[in-house]
Structure formats: structure tokens, C-alpha cells
Amino acid sequence: MRTMIVLFLSFCIGSTSALAETLEERIKLLEENIKKQEEMLKNQQKTLDELKEQSKQPKIAEQPPGAPPTRDYRLDDRSRALYLSTTSPLTPYSLTKQTSPSLLNPAISFILDTFYYHSSLSKEELESRNIPGFIKAPEPLREGFNLRNLELLAFAPVDPYFNLYITVPITEDKVELEEAYFVTTSLPVGLQVKGGKFRSGFGRFNIFHPHYWDFVDAPLPYTLFIGGEGLIEKGVQLTYLPNLPIYVLFGAEILQGENELLFGADAQSGPHAYTGFVKASLDFGPNHTILFGGSVIGGKTKTDSFAPNTEFSGDTILYGAEFTYKWKLSSGTSLILQSEYLYRDQRGNLFDAATSVTDPFQRAQDGLYLYGIYQIERWRIGARYDRMNIFKDEVILAGEERNFPGQPYRLTGSLEFNPTEFSRIRLQYNYDKSAGDAKENQEIFLQLILAVGSHRTHPF
């Protein structure tokens, strides 16, 4: 073998050795080249040994053909703790460009959410609409062009132990810090801690930002019990993801309790709202997934949300049950069916400023929404049904039951076109019979959402 190498090298450097004046010089030149080749072989052998050592490390099993999408619980908190992420696209418009920002270069994105609004009611009728027994008066939308916000989102790993998330919606009137929280990344046995200001893990709908909603507006039960923007609180959350054959997540939260409809900042000094939830997911073959769970939140309450010139003080408990079915035949064909049931129980006292009288007060009310979204390539068509007072409608003041007219409900239809995953055009129609005056409000929305920059993964 050595002789063959010598002959080969002799041929390669023939032009150089031909200039040597003596046989000794030619031999010396060949020996030097052989030493260089031997050194190169040693380095290659070292590299080969290192690769063999690395190959002995544990590997994640590869997915067999036709198997369900791989679940990766090592992703960020929204993928891990709020119904996981999959390797397949979530929706045609997901804004889920996966990034790996460095410590010095966080992932930053801007999302424009704007829409045109038209109502069959006059401006005066919209401003006077109310839903007796639930809230004193919902905030009316303005006829014509509306800018919901320009949302700034930023994410970056802090170190091997924490990730940082920030959401700042910018409107025409103000710049607001909606979310700013950390998430741990290295706790053992499936534990994770989130702290700061964040969207509560209560329910299914609450975890999504408005630009990711399947309709322009929030469902009626969320609007009337929590508020249109959702349950966003300062506090701390602990989740536990046990090592089970199926995905099951347990969570608990301690919150400041500043939500104006549920609790109120002045209800009690310090944190006064507490949440618990459990969520699960099951796959049926490669194309079918169901998500289901239950949530409860309770705490001290002091709000003026019942009626003008009144203030309720007492305790509030809100229960929630959720169910979602997802069918995905391909990247261009899918179906989502989603529903939630909410039940609110409040007990305490109601102070009437007009009479300076305080009376015992309690109310127990419920609500439900159900919707479906069917995708055909870049198009999505949706329908939604919202209804309040399904099984319970009880308002008792000073020992006497109060009856309010009507049973609030709303029907919605939508049609979307998604040119890319970074743009969405939506046409939506609402037939709204939620107000106490029984007047129907026919609403039309034409919405445009545009996103630029790297955007973190949304919940599945």
C-alpha cells in the first residue's frame, strides 16, 4: 500500500521532482509528501471517532409514513402549554413562521388589523343598546373605517432558563402593554412557570390574539362575562405536563384580578383571582384530532358592570367547558368545529347610588358558542351561533327574582380569502338579537389583516 501511495504521489509531483538534480533530492521530496498524507489521515481518523461517539447518543424516533403529526413538547409555552404544536400547518393563515432568534436578535413582527363596519341601526340606536342582566352597555363600534390596532410582537430566549414575550397593541388613541411575561424552559418533570402580564389559560378562545380569531369579533359569552379583549391579567401560572400516552395538561394561576367585568382592581388589595384548568388532546388516525378540557376562575369582585349607578361587591366564579374537533385531509382541505360553554355565579351585595341602598344580590347565567370553519385551498367559509341563558337565567335582588326580556343570541357567517400566510381578507355578516330592546342589528364587516416579520408559533 505504501508503495502505491509513493508511486501516485510521484506522478502528481512529477513536474517538481523532474527539476531535482540528484536521486537523493527526489527521495527526500517524496518522504516529506508521505508525512503530510499520514498527518491528514490521522486527522480524518479523529473526526471519524468523534462522529461514532455522537452516534451513540439517544435519538428521537422518526415518524413512520402516514403517522399522526409529531408532537414536540419542547417548543415555546404556547405550543407546549396551550394545546401543543404539530409539524403540519395549522391553518392556511397561521402567521407561524418558525424562527430561532439569537440572544441579541429577538424575533419581531408587526400585525395590522383594520376593518370597515356597517350597521342597520343608527348611531343613536347603537349607543343606547344594552343587554339587561349582563352588562350595562357594550361599547358600540363606529360606522365606517376602523383601525383595531397595529400589534407589535417580540420574542427572544433570555438564557437557557427563560424565554421572554412582549405584545404591544398600538391604536389611534394609545400605546398599551398588553402582554409582557417570561416562561421557564428548563424545569424538570414537565413543569413550567409563566409570570408577568399574560392571557390566562382559562378556556379555549381566550388564549388567542384577535388577529388569529376565526371571526372579527369575540363570541357573546366571552364579551358578556369577560370582555371583548379577553382575560389578560398580571400574575403567575404553573403548568404540569405528565408523561402520559396522551397529551394532558394541568394548570393553576394566581392573578391580580383587575378584569373589569369579573373582578375589579378595587375588590381587594393584592391578588384576588385564582384559576385552575385541565386540557387534553387525542388523535384518531393521521387526520382527526379532538381537544377538550375544563376551566374555573374565581375571586373577589367589585364592579359597576350590572347597571348604571350601581356597584356589585362579592364573589364571582366562572366555569368553562371546551371542545374542538379538527379534521385535516391535506394542507388545502380542513375543517374546525369549536364550542365552549360558560357558566357564571355571582353572590354578594348591590349598592344603588341613586337610593343609597345596599341589597343582597346574586345572579347565575350561562352562555354557549358553536362555530365551524371549512377550508378549501386559500378560501375559508365559516358559520357561528352564540346564545345566552341556555340552561340558567337567574338574577335575584333583595330576595326577589328579576326577569329581563329576550334571550340574547347572534348568527354569524364569514368568507375569507388568504393570499398567503401573512395576509387575510374577511367578509363577515352578523344577525344580532342580543339587545334588550329586541331590535335586530344587521352588521357587515370587511376586514384586512397583514403581518410582517417573524412571528412565534400559535397554539394548535
C-alpha positions in Angstrom: 0.0 0.0 0.0 2.8 2.4 0.9 4.4 1.7 -2.5 1.2 2.5 -4.3 0.9 5.8 -2.5 4.6 6.6 -3.3 4.0 5.9 -7.0 0.8 8.0 -7.1 2.5 11.0 -5.4 5.5 10.6 -7.7 3.2 11.1 -10.6 1.3 14.1 -9.1 4.5 16.0 -8.4 6.4 14.8 -11.4 6.9 18.3 -12.7 8.6 19.3 -9.4 10.7 16.2 -8.9 11.9 16.5 -12.5 13.8 19.5 -11.5 15.8 17.8 -8.8 19.4 17.4 -9.7 20.1 14.2 -7.8 18.3 11.0 -6.8 18.6 11.8 -3.1 16.7 15.0 -3.5 13.8 13.2 -5.2 13.7 10.6 -2.4 13.6 13.4 0.3 10.8 15.2 -1.5 8.7 12.0 -1.7 9.2 11.3 2.1 8.0 14.8 3.0 4.8 14.4 1.0 4.2 11.0 2.6 4.5 12.5 6.1 1.9 15.1 5.1 -0.5 12.4 3.9 -0.1 10.5 7.1 -0.9 13.6 9.2 -4.0 14.1 7.1 -5.1 10.5 7.7 -4.7 10.9 11.4 -7.0 14.0 11.5 -9.6 12.2 9.4 -9.5 9.2 11.8 -10.0 11.5 14.8 -13.1 13.1 13.1 -14.4 9.6 12.4 -14.1 8.6 16.0 -15.9 11.7 17.2 -18.8 11.0 14.8 -19.1 7.5 16.0 -19.3 8.7 19.6 -22.1 11.2 18.7 -24.0 8.4 17.0 -24.3 6.6 20.3 -26.4 9.4 21.8 -30.2 8.8 22.1 -32.2 9.8 19.1 -35.8 10.9 18.7 -37.7 8.2 16.7 -38.6 9.2 13.2 -42.3 9.3 12.2 -43.3 6.4 10.1 -45.2 7.2 6.8 -48.8 8.0 7.5 -48.4 8.5 11.2 -50.1 11.5 13.0 -48.1 14.7 13.2 -45.2 14.7 15.6 -45.9 16.4 18.9 -43.0 18.4 20.1 -43.4 19.5 23.7 -40.0 21.3 23.7 -41.3 24.3 21.8 -42.4 27.6 23.4 -45.1 28.0 26.1 -47.9 28.5 23.6 -47.0 25.3 21.8 -46.3 23.3 24.9 -48.7 24.5 27.4 -51.7 25.6 25.3 -52.5 22.6 23.1 -49.1 21.9 21.6 -47.8 22.4 18.2 -47.6 19.9 15.2 -45.3 19.5 12.3 -48.2 20.2 9.8 -49.6 23.6 9.1 -52.3 24.7 11.5 -54.4 26.8 9.1 -53.8 28.4 5.7 -53.3 31.7 7.5 -51.3 30.8 10.6 -48.7 33.6 10.9 -46.5 30.8 12.3 -43.1 31.4 10.6 -40.9 29.4 12.9 -37.7 31.3 13.9 -34.7 30.7 16.1 -33.8 34.2 17.2 -30.4 34.6 18.9 -30.0 36.2 22.2 -29.1 39.6 20.6 -31.7 39.5 17.8 -35.3 38.8 19.1 -38.0 37.8 16.6 -40.1 40.9 16.0 -43.3 41.2 13.9 -46.0 43.9 13.2 -49.6 42.9 12.5 -52.1 45.4 11.1 -55.7 44.7 11.9 -58.2 47.0 10.2 -61.9 46.7 9.1 -64.8 48.5 7.6 -68.1 48.3 9.7 -71.7 49.0 8.7 -74.8 48.5 10.9 -78.5 48.6 10.0 -79.1 50.8 13.2 -78.4 54.5 13.5 -75.6 55.9 15.6 -78.1 56.8 18.4 -79.6 53.3 18.4 -76.1 51.7 18.6 -75.1 53.9 21.6 -78.3 53.2 23.5 -78.2 49.4 23.0 -77.8 47.4 26.2 -78.2 43.8 27.3 -80.2 43.8 30.6 -79.0 41.4 33.3 -75.5 41.1 31.8 -73.6 44.4 31.3 -74.8 48.0 31.5 -73.9 48.8 27.9 -71.5 47.3 25.3 -69.0 49.5 23.6 -70.5 50.4 20.2 -68.5 50.1 17.0 -68.0 53.2 14.8 -69.7 53.2 11.4 -67.1 53.2 8.6 -63.4 52.5 8.7 -61.9 51.3 11.9 -58.3 50.5 12.9 -58.4 47.9 15.6 -54.6 48.1 16.2 -51.1 47.7 14.9 -49.8 44.9 17.1 -46.1 44.7 17.9 -44.9 41.2 19.0 -41.5 40.3 20.2 -39.9 37.1 21.4 -36.4 36.0 22.4 -34.7 33.5 24.7 -33.1 35.2 27.6 -30.7 32.4 28.6 -31.0 28.5 28.9 -33.7 29.0 31.6 -36.1 31.7 30.4 -37.9 33.0 27.3 -39.4 36.5 27.1 -42.6 37.5 25.2 -44.0 41.0 24.6 -47.2 42.2 22.9 -47.8 45.9 22.4 -51.0 46.9 20.5 -50.9 50.4 19.1 -54.2 52.2 18.5 -55.1 55.7 17.3 -55.6 56.8 21.0 -52.9 55.0 22.9 -50.0 52.6 23.1 -50.7 49.7 25.5 -48.6 47.0 27.0 -50.9 44.1 26.6 -48.5 41.2 27.5 -45.1 41.1 28.9 -44.1 37.8 30.5 -41.4 35.2 31.0 -41.6 31.4 30.6 -39.2 28.9 32.1 -37.6 26.4 29.8 -35.6 24.0 32.0 -37.8 22.9 34.9 -37.9 19.1 35.5 -40.7 16.6 35.3 -42.9 18.5 32.9 -43.3 21.7 35.0 -43.3 25.2 33.6 -43.8 28.6 35.2 -45.1 31.8 33.4 -45.0 35.2 35.1 -45.8 38.8 34.3 -48.9 40.0 32.3 -50.4 37.4 30.0 -53.5 35.8 28.6 -54.9 33.5 31.1 -55.1 29.8 30.3 -58.8 29.8 31.1 -60.9 28.3 28.3 -60.0 27.8 24.6 -60.8 31.1 22.9 -59.0 33.3 25.5 -55.5 32.1 24.5 -55.7 33.6 21.0 -54.8 37.2 20.0 -57.6 39.0 18.0 -55.7 38.7 14.7 -55.8 34.9 15.0 -59.6 34.8 15.7 -61.7 32.9 13.2 -64.2 35.8 13.2 -63.8 39.5 13.5 -65.4 39.7 17.0 -65.4 37.7 20.1 -68.3 35.2 21.0 -71.1 36.6 23.1 -70.3 34.6 26.2 -66.8 36.0 26.3 -68.0 39.5 25.5 -70.6 39.5 28.3 -68.7 37.6 31.0 -65.1 38.6 30.4 -65.0 41.4 27.9 -64.2 41.6 24.2 -60.4 41.7 24.7 -60.3 38.6 26.8 -58.9 37.7 30.2 -55.4 39.4 30.4 -54.0 39.6 33.9 -50.8 40.2 35.9 -49.8 37.1 37.9 -48.1 33.7 37.8 -49.1 30.4 36.1 -47.8 26.9 36.9 -48.5 24.1 34.4 -47.7 20.4 34.6 -47.4 18.1 31.6 -47.2 14.5 32.8 -45.5 11.8 30.8 -48.7 10.0 29.6 -49.7 8.2 26.3 -51.9 11.2 25.5 -51.5 14.9 25.9 -52.9 16.1 29.2 -52.0 19.5 30.8 -52.8 20.7 34.3 -52.6 24.4 35.2 -53.1 26.8 38.0 -52.9 30.6 38.2 -52.7 33.3 40.8 -53.9 36.6 39.2 -54.2 40.2 40.3 -57.9 40.3 39.4 -58.2 43.5 37.5 -60.7 42.4 34.9 -63.5 45.0 35.0 -66.4 42.6 34.4 -65.3 39.6 36.5 -63.4 41.1 39.5 -62.2 44.8 39.5 -58.9 46.2 40.7 -60.5 47.6 43.9 -62.2 44.4 45.0 -59.3 43.5 47.3 -55.7 44.6 48.0 -53.3 42.3 46.2 -54.0 39.2 44.1 -57.7 38.1 44.4 -58.4 35.8 41.4 -57.5 32.1 41.1 -57.6 29.8 38.1 -57.5 26.1 37.5 -57.7 24.2 34.3 -57.1 20.8 32.6 -56.7 20.3 28.9 -56.3 17.1 26.8 -55.8 16.1 23.2 -56.4 12.9 21.3 -55.6 11.9 17.8 -57.7 9.5 15.7 -55.6 8.4 12.8 -53.5 10.9 10.9 -56.3 13.3 10.0 -58.5 13.7 13.1 -57.8 15.4 16.4 -60.1 16.4 19.3 -59.2 18.9 22.1 -61.3 19.1 25.2 -61.0 20.4 28.8 -62.4 22.3 31.7 -61.6 25.6 33.5 -62.6 27.5 36.5 -61.7 31.0 37.8 -63.0 32.7 40.9 -62.2 35.6 43.3 -63.4 38.7 45.0 -65.4 41.2 42.9 -66.2 44.9 43.0 -67.6 46.2 39.7 -70.2 48.5 38.2 -71.0 46.2 35.3 -74.5 45.3 36.2 -76.4 48.5 35.6 -75.7 52.3 35.6 -75.2 53.9 39.1 -74.8 50.5 40.8 -71.9 48.6 42.3 -71.7 44.9 43.0 -69.4 43.6 45.8 -69.0 39.9 46.5 -67.6 36.8 45.0 -67.6 35.5 41.4 -67.0 32.0 39.9 -66.8 31.4 36.2 -66.8 27.8 34.9 -65.9 26.8 31.4 -66.1 23.6 29.3 -64.5 23.4 25.8 -64.4 21.1 22.9 -62.7 21.3 19.5 -62.6 18.9 16.6 -60.0 19.2 13.8 -60.0 17.3 10.5 -57.2 17.9 8.1 -57.2 16.0 4.9 -54.3 17.9 3.3 -52.7 21.3 3.5 -55.5 22.7 1.4 -58.5 21.0 2.9 -59.5 21.1 6.6 -62.5 21.5 9.0 -62.6 23.0 12.5 -65.6 22.7 14.9 -65.2 24.6 18.1 -67.6 25.2 21.1 -67.4 26.5 24.6 -70.0 26.6 27.4 -69.6 29.3 30.2 -71.4 29.5 33.5 -71.1 32.5 35.8 -72.2 32.5 39.5 -72.1 35.8 41.5 -73.1 36.3 45.1 -72.8 39.4 47.3 -74.4 42.9 47.6 -75.6 45.5 45.1 -75.3 49.2 46.1 -77.6 51.6 44.3 -76.1 55.1 44.2 -79.4 56.7 43.4 -81.2 55.5 46.6 -78.0 54.8 48.7 -79.5 51.4 49.4 -77.5 48.1 49.6 -79.4 44.9 48.9 -78.4 41.2 48.7 -77.7 40.3 45.1 -77.0 37.1 43.2 -77.0 36.0 39.6 -76.4 32.7 37.8 -76.2 32.9 34.0 -74.7 30.8 31.2 -73.9 31.0 27.5 -72.6 29.0 24.6 -71.0 29.4 21.2 -70.6 26.9 18.4 -68.8 27.5 15.1 -67.4 25.7 12.1 -64.7 26.7 9.6 -64.2 24.8 6.4 -61.1 25.4 4.3 -60.7 24.9 0.5 -57.2 25.9 -0.5 -56.9 29.7 0.1 -60.6 30.1 0.9 -62.3 29.6 4.3 -66.0 29.7 4.9 -67.4 29.9 8.5 -70.6 30.0 10.5 -71.2 30.7 14.2 -74.1 30.6 16.7 -73.9 32.4 20.0 -76.6 32.2 22.7 -77.0 33.2 26.3 -79.3 31.8 29.0 -79.2 28.2 27.7 -79.9 26.4 31.0 -79.7 29.2 33.6 -81.0 32.7 33.8 -81.4 33.8 37.4 -81.0 37.4 38.8 -82.2 37.9 42.4 -82.1 41.3 44.1 -83.3 41.8 47.7 -84.8 38.3 47.6 -86.9 38.9 44.5 -86.2 37.4 41.1 -85.7 39.9 38.3 -86.9 39.0 34.8 -85.4 40.6 31.7 -86.9 40.4 28.3 -85.4 38.4 25.4 -82.9 35.6 25.1 -79.7 37.1 23.6 -78.4 35.3 20.5 -76.5 36.0 17.3 -75.9 34.3 14.0 -72.7 34.9 12.0 -71.4 34.0 8.6 -68.0 34.7 7.1 -66.0 34.2 3.9 -62.2 34.6 3.9 -59.5 34.7 1.2 -55.9 34.1 2.3 -53.5 35.1 -0.4 -50.6 34.0 1.8 -50.0 33.0 5.4 -49.2 36.7 6.1 -52.4 38.3 4.7 -56.1 37.7 5.3 -59.3 39.3 3.8 -62.5 38.5 5.5 -66.2 39.4 4.8 -68.5 38.8 7.8 -72.2 39.2 8.4 -73.9 39.3 11.9 -77.6 39.0 12.6 -77.6 40.2 16.2 -80.6 39.9 18.6 -78.7 40.3 21.8 -80.1 43.7 23.0 -82.9 44.1 25.4 -85.0 46.2 23.1 -85.4 43.2 20.7 -84.2 45.2 17.8 -82.2 43.3 15.3 -78.8 44.6 14.4 -77.5 43.5 11.0 -73.8 44.1 10.8 -71.3 43.8 8.0 -67.5 43.7 8.4 -64.8 43.8 5.8 -61.5 43.0 7.5 -57.9 43.1 6.3 -55.0 41.7 8.4 -51.4 42.0 7.3 -48.3 40.7 9.1 -44.6 41.3 8.6 -41.6 39.9 10.4 -41.0 36.7 12.3 -44.0 35.5 14.3 -43.9 33.0 17.1 -46.0 29.8 16.9 -49.7 29.9 17.8 -51.5 27.3 19.9 -52.8 24.3 18.0 
